[in-house]
Amino acid sequence: MARGFASKLQGKLIEGGQVDYSLPLNEQLLPLNAQLGKTISLQFTGAIQCVGCGRAINKSYQQGYCFPCTQKLAACDICIVKPELCHFDKGTCREPEWGQSHCMQPHYVYLANTSDLKVGITRASNLPYRWIDQGATEALPILRVKTRYIAGLVEVAIAEHVKDKTNWRKMLMGEGAPTDLIGKRHEFIDKITDWLQELQNTLPADAVIPVVDVSPQTLNFPVLTYPEKLVSLSFDKTPLIEGTLIGIKGQYLLLDTGVVNIRNASGYELHWR
C-alpha cells in the first residue's frame, strides 16, 4: 500500500528494449511491471496539488497546474505545444532562464511508429523517454537542431507529408506494422530539401545536422494482452479505479476494466492498494 501525489509514469529501457515502468507517488517509485496480471486498486482521495507551485487546488489544468500557473509559467505557454511560435528571441519569454535551459537547447526531429507513422520533436536529453511516453514501438532521430524553435519549424514542414499526432485509441489497441524508418527518413528529407536549404541559409552552419549514423530504436512495452474494446477511465468520474493490470503503454495503465491516463492525474493524491 502507498499514498501520495502522482506524477507521470516513469519509464526506462532495459535489456532487449523492454520498457520498465514505475508510478511516482510523492518520493516513492512503485514498480509496475511486476504487477502485470495482478489486481490493482487506485483510489483518488479528492486532494489535488498544483505540480507547478504545490498549492492545494480544486481543479487542475494542462495536466496538473493551477490556473494562475498556466498564465505565468513558460512550461504552460502556447509555444510548448506549438514550438514554431517560440518568442524567446523577442524577449517576451515568460521565464527566460527556463526557456534557456529547456528550449534553447539541442533538439531532435524524429520519426516514430505509435498508432501510425508520425513526426515529432524533443530535447536531445529526453530520448528515449519521449518515445516511451508516446507509446512508440520504434523510432528514429533524423535531424539534430540547435533549438526547440528550429525543431518546430522543421516538424511543421514534415507534417505536411506525415502525421504529427498519435491516435491514442489505436495506440492502445495493439502494435502497428513495422515501418522502414530509414527509408521514410530519406523520403521526407527529400520532400523538404529546398525548404530546408533556405532555412539553413539563415542559420549558423551547425544549426541543423542530419542524423545518419543511428539505427532505429525498438521499444517493447509490458503488455500481456491488448483490450478488444477501449473504456476510458478518469479519477474525476471514477475515484476508485481497480481491475487486473493487463498492460502499460505510453502513459496509460491498461486494466481489464478500462484504461487510465496517469499523466492526466498529475497532482492527484492517489492511494495504491
C-alpha positions in Angstrom: 0.0 0.0 0.0 1.2 3.5 -0.8 -0.3 7.0 -0.8 0.9 10.3 -2.4 0.5 12.9 -5.1 1.0 11.3 -8.5 3.4 12.3 -11.3 3.5 10.9 -14.8 4.7 7.3 -15.2 8.4 6.9 -15.3 9.7 4.5 -18.0 13.2 3.4 -18.8 14.7 1.0 -21.4 16.3 -2.2 -20.1 17.7 -5.2 -21.8 16.2 -6.0 -25.2 14.4 -2.7 -25.5 11.9 -3.6 -22.8 10.2 -0.7 -21.1 10.3 -0.8 -17.3 7.7 1.3 -15.6 7.3 3.0 -12.2 4.5 5.1 -10.7 5.7 8.1 -8.7 3.7 8.9 -5.6 5.5 11.7 -3.8 9.0 10.4 -3.3 8.0 6.8 -3.7 8.5 4.9 -7.0 6.2 1.9 -7.3 7.5 -0.8 -9.7 4.7 -1.6 -12.1 5.9 -4.4 -14.4 5.8 -6.9 -11.6 2.1 -6.1 -11.1 1.1 -7.4 -14.6 -1.6 -10.0 -14.3 -2.5 -8.9 -10.7 -5.5 -6.9 -9.4 -4.6 -3.3 -8.5 -6.6 -0.6 -6.9 -6.1 3.2 -7.2 -8.3 5.5 -5.0 -8.4 9.2 -5.7 -8.7 10.9 -2.3 -10.1 14.1 -3.7 -7.0 16.2 -2.9 -5.1 17.9 -5.8 -1.8 19.7 -5.6 -0.5 22.0 -8.4 2.6 20.5 -9.9 4.0 24.0 -10.5 3.6 25.8 -7.2 2.5 23.0 -4.9 -0.6 24.7 -3.5 -3.9 22.8 -2.9 -6.4 23.3 -5.7 -9.9 22.1 -6.6 -9.3 21.7 -10.3 -6.1 21.2 -12.4 -5.4 22.5 -15.9 -2.9 21.4 -18.5 -2.1 18.1 -16.8 -1.6 19.2 -13.2 -1.3 23.0 -13.0 -3.4 25.6 -11.1 -4.9 28.3 -13.3 -2.5 31.1 -12.2 0.5 28.9 -13.1 -1.0 28.3 -16.6 -0.9 32.0 -17.1 2.6 32.7 -15.9 4.8 29.6 -16.4 6.8 29.2 -19.6 6.0 25.4 -19.4 2.3 26.3 -19.9 2.8 28.8 -22.8 1.3 28.1 -26.3 4.8 27.6 -27.7 5.2 24.4 -25.7 2.6 22.7 -27.9 3.4 24.8 -31.0 7.2 25.4 -30.8 7.2 27.2 -34.1 5.6 30.1 -32.2 8.6 30.4 -29.8 9.1 34.1 -28.9 12.3 33.8 -26.8 14.3 35.9 -29.3 11.7 38.6 -29.0 12.4 39.0 -25.3 8.9 38.0 -24.3 9.5 34.5 -22.8 7.6 34.2 -19.6 10.7 32.7 -17.8 13.9 33.4 -19.8 16.0 31.1 -17.5 13.6 28.2 -18.0 13.5 28.9 -21.7 17.3 28.9 -21.9 17.5 25.5 -20.1 14.6 23.8 -21.9 14.1 25.4 -25.3 17.4 27.0 -26.3 19.0 23.5 -26.2 19.7 20.9 -28.8 16.6 19.1 -30.0 15.9 16.1 -32.3 13.4 15.8 -35.0 12.3 12.2 -35.2 10.1 9.6 -36.8 8.1 7.2 -34.6 5.6 4.4 -35.1 3.0 5.0 -32.4 -0.6 4.4 -33.7 0.8 5.1 -37.2 4.0 6.8 -38.5 4.4 10.3 -37.1 7.0 13.1 -36.9 7.9 14.6 -33.5 10.5 16.7 -31.7 12.1 16.5 -28.3 15.1 17.8 -26.4 18.2 15.7 -27.1 18.4 14.9 -23.4 14.8 13.5 -23.4 15.5 10.4 -25.6 14.3 7.7 -25.4 11.8 8.9 -22.7 9.7 10.9 -25.1 9.2 7.8 -27.3 8.2 5.8 -24.2 5.7 8.5 -23.2 4.1 8.3 -26.7 3.9 4.5 -26.8 6.2 4.3 -29.8 7.2 0.8 -30.8 10.0 2.0 -33.0 11.6 5.4 -33.5 14.5 7.1 -35.3 16.0 10.6 -34.9 16.5 12.2 -38.3 17.8 15.7 -37.6 19.6 17.3 -34.7 18.9 21.0 -34.4 20.1 23.8 -32.2 16.9 25.0 -30.6 13.3 24.0 -30.0 12.1 26.7 -32.3 14.1 25.4 -35.3 12.8 21.9 -34.4 9.3 23.2 -34.5 9.7 24.8 -37.9 11.1 21.5 -39.4 8.3 19.5 -37.8 5.7 21.7 -39.4 7.3 21.3 -42.8 7.5 17.5 -42.5 4.0 17.3 -41.0 2.7 18.3 -44.5 3.6 14.8 -45.5 3.0 12.7 -42.4 1.0 12.8 -39.2 2.3 14.7 -36.2 -0.2 13.4 -33.7 -0.8 10.0 -32.1 -4.2 8.3 -32.2 -4.2 7.2 -28.5 -7.1 4.8 -29.1 -5.3 3.0 -31.9 -2.1 3.0 -30.0 -3.7 1.2 -27.1 -5.4 -1.4 -29.3 -2.2 -3.0 -30.5 1.1 -2.5 -32.3 1.4 -1.1 -35.8 3.2 -3.0 -38.6 6.9 -2.4 -38.6 8.0 0.6 -40.7 11.1 1.3 -42.8 12.1 4.3 -40.8 15.4 4.8 -42.6 13.6 4.8 -46.0 11.0 7.2 -44.6 13.7 9.5 -43.4 15.1 9.7 -46.9 11.7 10.2 -48.3 10.6 13.1 -46.1 14.0 14.9 -46.1 13.9 14.7 -49.9 10.4 16.3 -49.9 11.6 19.3 -47.8 15.1 19.6 -49.3 14.6 23.0 -51.0 12.8 24.5 -48.0 15.4 23.1 -45.6 18.2 24.6 -47.6 16.6 28.0 -47.5 16.2 27.6 -43.7 19.8 26.6 -43.3 21.0 29.6 -45.3 19.6 31.8 -42.5 21.2 29.8 -39.6 24.7 29.0 -38.3 26.3 26.1 -40.1 25.8 23.7 -37.1 22.1 24.6 -36.5 20.7 21.7 -38.5 22.6 18.4 -38.7 21.3 15.3 -40.4 21.4 12.1 -38.2 22.7 9.3 -40.5 24.7 7.0 -38.2 21.9 5.8 -35.9 19.7 2.7 -36.2 16.0 2.7 -35.4 15.2 2.0 -31.7 12.7 -0.8 -31.0 10.7 -0.5 -27.8 8.8 -3.4 -26.2 6.0 -2.4 -23.8 4.9 -4.6 -20.9 1.5 -5.7 -22.3 0.0 -9.1 -21.7 -2.9 -8.5 -23.9 -4.4 -5.5 -25.7 -8.1 -4.6 -25.0 -10.6 -5.5 -27.6 -12.7 -2.5 -26.7 -11.5 0.7 -25.0 -13.2 2.1 -22.0 -11.6 5.3 -20.9 -11.4 5.9 -17.1 -10.7 9.0 -15.2 -10.4 9.7 -11.5 -12.7 12.8 -11.8 -15.6 10.5 -12.8 -14.4 7.3 -11.1 -12.5 8.0 -7.9 -11.9 4.3 -7.4 -10.3 2.5 -10.3 -9.5 -1.1 -10.0 -9.0 -4.2 -12.1 -6.4 -6.6 -13.4 -3.4 -4.9 -14.9 -3.0 -6.3 -18.4 -0.5 -3.8 -19.8 1.3 -0.5 -19.6 1.9 1.6 -22.7 2.7 5.3 -23.1 1.2 7.0 -20.1 -1.6 4.5 -19.8 -2.4 1.7 -17.4 -4.4 -1.0 -19.3 -6.8 -2.8 -17.0 -9.4 -5.4 -17.8 -11.9 -2.8 -16.7 -10.6 0.1 -18.8 -7.6 2.3 -19.5 -6.4 5.3 -17.4 -4.0 8.1 -18.4 -1.8 8.6 -15.4 -0.3 11.8 -16.8 -3.8 13.4 -16.7 -3.8 12.6 -12.9 -0.6 14.5 -12.2 -1.0 16.3 -8.9 -3.9 14.0 -7.8 -3.4 12.2 -4.4 -3.8 8.5 -5.0 -4.0 5.6 -2.6 -2.5 2.4 -4.2 -3.7 -0.9 -2.8 
